[in-house]
């Protein structure tokens, strides 16, 4: 399985990079996982609604440029379907079973995802109603992907 995590913004925090690198290493035997970062749109701290839409649209165009037509897209969105670790594992297993070997998880910037990205998504999932910083979400997501593969193979880890 080829999995991409397409996210807005460059990861700067060393502790997050170290955590992500550790899980990417652990994922090696299970899947090819790539982290693709697109630049965030520079914007002032306070924005009008129209300016927020413009920022999300610019970031959305960058995201969509990194996703091929044959890729199954899963948008990480607070309004998406809440999933458990077991739900995510089952979903990844079903995608692999039915020939969807290219999967992209998409994490938006601080303002979320554009309408165009949400329309392109084959599904929208949420890890709960908590708002995570988008940089921390990369670490949480890569850990959950690793956990999903362990669950699917009946290997100890997910308890």
N, C-alpha and C positions, 0 to 999 in steps of 0.2 A: 504494500500500500504506500502511495506517495501522499504525504500530508504537508500542506503549507499552512503556516500561520502568517496571515497578511495583516500588518498592523500599522497604525499611524504613529509616527514619532520614533526617534532613535533612542534606544535604550542606553542610558548613561550610568545608571547606578551599578557599581561593581557587584554588590551583593546579589542583585537580581540577575545579572549576567552569569555569575557563578552558579546560581541555582538552576537557571535555564540550561546552561552547558552541561550540568550534571544529569539532568533528565534527558537531554538530547543524547548523551552518551549511553544512558540506560536504554533508550528507545532503539538504539542501533540494531539489535537482533530482530526487532519486530517490524519496523517500518522506516522509511526514509522521511525524515521530518526537516523541513526548511523553514527558517524564520525570514520573512521578507518585510522589510521596513520601508515605508514610504514617508517622505517628509511631511511634517505637519504644516499647516498654513499659518503663517505669522499673522497674529491679530491682537488688537488691544484687549485689556482685561475685561472691559465692558463693551458689549456689542448689542446692536439693535437686532430684532428678530430677522430682518432682511440680511444683515451682515452675518448672522449665525448660519443662515441657509447658504450664503455664498461660501463661507469657510467649509461647511460640510460638503458642499458640491465639489469644491476644488480638491479636497482630500478624497472624496468618493471617486473622482476621475482617476486619480493616481492609483487607488486600490483596484479599480476595475481593469486598468491597464496591465495589472500583474496576474490576472485570472483568465485562463483559457476558456474556450467555449465548452470543452468536454469535462470541466471541473464541477464537482458537486460542492456548492457553496453553503457553508453554515455560518450565519451571522450571529455574533455574540451580542445580544441585545437584552437590556433589562426587561423589556416588554415581551421577550420571547417565551417559549414554553420552558418552564422550570424542569430541569432534569437532574436525576441522581447520578452517581458514578456508575451504577449498574445500568441505568438508561443509556448513558453515553456509550458504555461498552457494547450493549446490545445494538445500538444504532451503527456503530463502526463495524461491527461484525456483519450486520445485514448489508451495509453498503459494499463491503468486500465480497460477500456472497453473491450479490446481484451485479457484479462487474463495475461498480463505481470505485475504481482503484485510485482516482485522483480526487482528493478532498482538500478544500481550503476553508479554514476557519478565519473569520474576519473580525478584527477588533478595531473599532473606530477611535478617533481622538477624543479629547475631553468634551466635545460637544455631541458625540455619538456618530452614527452612520447616516449618510445621505439617503434620500428616497430612492435614488437610482441603485445604490448598493442593496438596499432592503428589497427592492423589486427583483434584483438578480439572484438573491439568496434562495436556495431551494428549501431551506428551513431556517428558523430563528430559534436559538436556545438561550437560556439564562441559567446562571448558577445561583439564582436567588434575587431577591429585591434589594440586596445591598449594592451600593455603587462602589466599584473597585477603581482605583487609579488604573488607566489603561496600560501602564507599564507593568504594574503588579499582575494584571490580568494575564499577561503573557506567561508568567511563571505559573500561575494557578492553572491555566489551560494546558500547558505542556505537562504538568504533573498529572492532571486528570486524563490526558491521552495515554500517558504511561500506565496509570492505574487501570485504564480500560483494557489495555492489552494484557495486563497481568490477570485481570478478572476473566477475560475471554479464554485464557489458557489454563485457568484453574490454579494459577500460581499464587503462593501466599504474598500478601502485601496489603490488600484492600480492607483489612479489618480495623 
